[in-house]
Amino acid sequence: MAEVTAMRNNALPYPVYGLSYTIVFPLRDTDGELITGATCDSERSLNGNTGADCTNEGAEITYTTATNKGMYYLTLTAAEMTADIVSVTIHSATTTATSVVLHPRKLAALRAGTAQGGAAGYITLDETAGNQDDMWNGCLCVATIDTVVEARIIDDYTGSNRRAAVTPDWVQASPDADDTFVIYLPEGRQIPLELLVKERLILKAAAQP
């Protein structure tokens, strides 16, 4: 079985507000044994509102031996992640319910623009994205490539050509010059120095008589 592309597209270290996210969970019977072949019924509640069916349903992960089964995954859409607390319950006729509670992080958006192109392992940011090497390293890049939203952490940024290398590679074809992106500041990552310098220069210029 090929990989689940939704998991690669949501290559996030934690759930993020307004971005699709995939969870992985077990389904067990009343004795605590993992159950294979279950038909999932998945519902979610946003901020304690009345629960509703998820857009997607939980699906079992394929394993090669009979004893290594009973793990499932569910991809929540961007709309289903637009809440401060997302409560998910998955059950079936043959298993007990499994509950998952998510607290999506609200990350600061540092930059949004239209790509200048790219390849499988990078995206070329817009012309004013900055010429300082590594300034976007560690930031989260959410690109919309041919209408498909993919999230990646930037591993290395080359200022001379504005290439932001990402891991893993994009699932869709290489980013084109009409694809868009948003760069977010992850938790624990400081604002890039060049942005702070630009901010100070702008404030200094504004203060000039």
Beta strands, then each sheet from edge to edge (+ up, - down):
strand 1: 21-26
strand 2: 41-46
strand 3: 52-53
strand 4: 59-60
strand 5: 71-76
strand 6: 86-92
strand 7: 95-102
strand 8: 108-114
strand 9: 117-119
strand 10: 122-124
strand 11: 140-145
strand 12: 148-158
strand 13: 163-167
strand 14: 180-185
sheet 1: 1+ 5- 4+
sheet 2: 3+ 2- 6+ 7-
sheet 3: 8+ 14- 11+ 12- 13+ 10- 9+
end
